[in-house]
């Protein structure tokens, strides 16, 4: 889930720090924009994630919405850039996100790097962050959007033990077991030790931030999502149930949210690779587990 190649609003928050008392601290407001996450916002204002969570009474740190207004403890201004600082573009970055992170304008960032189309930047591109004394950057070639490789239709997996766990968890959480099987097929091919470059792990490809949220806010006890197929499938199935509840039971929207995050889905943002992913999930279910 949450693969590279798109702007995410879900917050891969990692391990939350002990809660701090922030109610007495002066706060300013940040309006969540496409590309924001709690970890990014916390870094932007040099505060701890858990302080934002507590101050704004956020029940699920993985779910924030575009347009949502967050109080920022401490009243610090966004971190400005230093003169001549550089940044290497990561998959999922946008120019507006990078500009906001360094406290510069999108136009200034584009001009400093000879970017003709601010909508298109590429992974690995080095950007000079404009400051007081920035030397002229090396002109960049015209950039284009490079989509991720197309998904390949996966072979039908066979593992009676994995299937039994999926059936058990789907029954426990009221989720279509065939939908869970299709998601697990596309995500990992039912591979217990599957690891992605983004840090997603296991049969259901659970991200660390999602795992932390589920452990802390949903289950209330630790689970071995990275080493136990049982726990991993339990978490992935429960998360699908949460997404189904959050999208009014719409399977397509829930699957899209599993891939790109709930917030952009609720904002009506669907990336090209998200559409491919959703279509693949239902092709796999209809082919291998037709109702």
Residue pairs with C-beta under 8 A, 6 or more apart in sequence:
1 187
1 200
1 204
1 205
1 206
1 207
1 210
1 236
1 258
1 259
2 8
2 10
2 12
2 198
2 200
2 207
2 210
2 259
2 260
2 261
3 148
3 196
3 198
3 200
3 259
3 273
3 277
4 90
4 91
4 92
4 148
4 197
4 198
5 91
5 92
5 147
5 148
5 271
5 273
6 92
6 260
6 264
6 271
6 273
6 274
7 34
7 35
7 92
7 93
7 94
7 97
7 264
7 269
7 271
8 35
8 37
8 92
8 260
8 261
8 264
9 32
9 34
9 35
9 36
9 37
9 64
9 65
9 66
9 261
9 262
9 263
9 264
9 267
10 37
10 62
10 63
10 64
10 209
10 210
10 260
10 261
10 262
10 263
11 37
11 38
11 39
11 40
11 49
11 61
11 62
11 64
11 209
12 37
12 39
12 62
12 199
12 207
12 208
12 209
12 210
13 37
13 38
13 39
13 49
13 61
13 62
13 209
13 212
13 213
14 39
14 49
14 208
14 209
14 212
15 212
16 49
16 50
16 53
16 61
16 212
16 216
17 48
17 49
17 50
18 50
19 50
19 54
20 48
20 50
20 51
20 54
22 51
22 54
22 55
22 73
23 55
25 73
25 74
25 75
26 73
26 74
26 75
27 55
27 71
27 72
27 73
27 74
27 75
28 71
28 72
28 75
28 76
29 69
29 70
29 71
29 72
30 41
30 44
30 45
30 69
30 70
30 72
31 67
31 68
31 69
31 70
32 41
32 64
32 65
32 66
32 67
32 68
32 69
32 70
32 263
33 66
33 96
33 97
33 100
34 66
34 94
34 96
34 97
34 264
34 267
34 269
35 92
35 93
35 94
35 96
35 97
36 64
36 66
36 97
37 64
38 49
38 52
38 53
38 58
38 61
38 64
39 49
39 209
40 97
40 101
41 52
41 70
41 72
42 48
42 49
42 51
42 52
43 79
43 101
44 78
44 79
44 100
44 101
45 72
45 74
45 76
45 77
45 78
45 79
46 74
46 76
46 79
47 72
47 73
47 74
47 76
49 61
51 73
51 74
52 58
52 70
52 71
52 72
52 73
53 61
55 71
55 72
55 73
56 70
56 71
58 64
59 217
60 213
60 217
61 209
61 212
61 213
61 217
62 209
62 210
62 213
62 261
62 262
63 246
63 261
63 262
63 263
64 70
64 263
65 263
65 266
65 267
66 263
66 264
66 267
66 269
67 267
77 103
78 100
78 101
78 103
79 101
79 102
79 103
80 102
80 103
80 104
81 102
81 103
81 104
81 129
81 130
81 131
82 129
82 131
83 131
83 132
83 133
83 134
84 128
84 129
84 131
84 133
84 134
84 135
85 102
85 128
85 129
85 131
86 126
86 127
86 128
86 129
87 98
87 102
87 126
87 127
87 129
88 124
88 125
88 126
88 127
89 98
89 121
89 122
89 123
89 124
89 125
89 126
89 127
90 123
91 123
93 121
93 123
94 121
95 106
95 109
95 110
95 115
95 118
95 119
95 121
96 106
96 118
98 109
98 127
99 105
99 106
99 108
99 109
102 109
102 129
104 129
104 130
106 118
107 118
108 130
109 115
109 127
109 129
109 130
110 116
110 118
111 130
112 127
112 128
112 129
112 130
112 134
112 137
113 127
113 128
113 137
113 140
114 137
114 139
114 140
115 121
115 140
115 143
116 142
117 142
117 143
119 145
120 143
120 144
120 145
121 127
121 143
122 143
122 144
122 145
122 146
123 146
125 140
125 143
128 134
128 137
147 272
147 273
148 273
150 276
151 186
151 276
151 277
151 280
153 280
153 283
153 284
154 185
154 186
154 189
154 284
155 189
156 185
156 287
156 288
157 184
157 185
157 189
157 190
159 190
161 229
162 184
162 190
162 192
162 203
162 229
162 233
163 181
165 229
165 230
165 233
165 234
166 177
166 180
166 181
166 184
166 233
166 237
167 177
169 175
169 180
169 233
169 234
169 237
169 238
170 176
170 177
170 179
170 180
170 237
171 177
172 237
173 237
173 238
173 240
173 241
174 241
175 237
175 240
175 241
175 244
176 251
177 289
178 285
178 289
178 291
179 240
179 251
179 255
179 281
179 285
180 233
180 236
180 237
180 240
181 285
181 288
181 289
182 281
182 282
182 284
182 285
182 288
182 289
183 204
183 236
183 240
183 255
183 258
183 281
184 190
184 203
184 204
184 233
184 236
185 284
185 288
186 277
186 280
186 281
186 284
187 194
187 200
187 203
187 204
187 205
188 194
188 202
188 203
188 204
188 205
190 203
191 203
192 202
192 203
192 229
192 232
193 202
194 201
194 202
194 203
194 205
195 201
196 205
198 207
199 207
199 208
200 206
200 207
201 208
201 225
201 226
201 232
202 225
202 226
202 229
202 232
202 233
202 236
203 229
203 232
203 233
203 236
204 232
204 233
204 235
204 236
204 237
204 239
205 236
206 225
206 226
206 232
206 235
206 236
206 239
210 235
210 239
211 223
211 225
211 226
211 235
214 223
214 235
214 238
214 239
215 221
215 222
215 223
218 238
218 242
219 235
219 238
223 231
223 234
223 235
224 231
224 232
225 231
225 232
225 235
226 232
239 258
240 254
240 258
243 253
243 254
243 257
243 258
243 262
244 250
244 251
244 254
246 254
246 257
246 262
246 266
247 253
247 254
247 257
247 262
247 265
247 266
251 282
252 278
252 282
253 265
255 277
255 278
255 281
255 282
256 265
256 270
256 274
256 277
256 278
257 265
257 266
259 274
259 277
259 278
260 269
260 270
260 271
260 274
264 270
264 271
